[in-house]
């Protein structure tokens, strides 16, 4: 931990020394919420989000805040170690070509539903999920856009790894927006003392609205998990198709946008992780870098000061439009080419996902040495971006 700010109603504990002004202001707002518990934890990849910083962890007493979970509910990581120890560039290209045929990218969906057996149960009991269910049948097994990716990597353990970063697609977006709007409406009705400009409207956990949001949110977490499972199955199929018989270990599949009831400092609280990964003691997790940089399989240390959490990645240091304006296209492409990475930087519009738009992942990892230990370093070989 780098610093503790004690000027607000609750302390703010920072695992970075260079937090941007907007993210710090949002952290101060969190620390002054009447229902926040103990302190606010800000991870080393933090940057400004909507209402709550990406890379923030907040524990709340009997309240849940939709904007402290975010719009991509259940977004997270999936990683699998293969039995391969070598793979040629030609085979990598063939695998990625098959992946592009099997997994829709960006706004694209499957032409038909992928089967109800792949979907979480209980959709009929949830208003927003039910209205989005038929669309979600075509969205499961799709990557989405933004910073979502599919990557093949070489591990420091000598093996080839597969990794996917994706979330809950449109179903999570719809749930998040609906319940944030509902929270805003109810907070206005209750004449809440939380300023609307903070974008932190809340729902009491003992209210019907709070309970139904929690259930719909959990469905989206499970959908995002299932989404990554299906994509990983199809990535594995592509690897087998190109490389022949390969053994695959059990996957690590984790979320980094959600809220869950947990016990911390001897109290049951609702822990909101927005761009933060759970890091209970000896629990395995994934901290991805950005395009062309290292990613990490980690083991949690269960540090109570971070509510047993760690960063979810490198974290942005430039906004998307800023990166497209300011980064040098040829320089970013040359950096990846020099590393031998099969990458997705082709034009200026792709610069929003270039390495230069992100923080240095090695600095992020060093800053959270008290939260996780590195188990395996993963160097990128080929990447597909959403």
Protein Blocks (a to p, Z undefined) as FASTA:
>chain_A
ZZdcfkbmbdcddfbfkbcfklmmmmmmmmmpfkbghiacddfkbccdehiaghiacdde
hiacfklnojmghiacdddddfbfbdcfklmmmmmmmmmmmmcghjbccfbdebjklpce
hklmpmklmmmmmmmmmmgopebeajbccdddddfkopacddddddekjmlmmmmmmmmm
mmmmmmmmnopabdfklopaccdfkbmklmmmmmmmmmmmmmmmmmmmmmmmmmmmmmmm
mnopadddddddddfbdcddddeehiacddddehiacddehiacdddddehiacddddde
hiakloopadfbeopabdfklmmmmpcfklmmmmmmmnopacfbfbfklmmmgfklpccf
klmmmmmmmmbccfbdcddfbdcdZZ
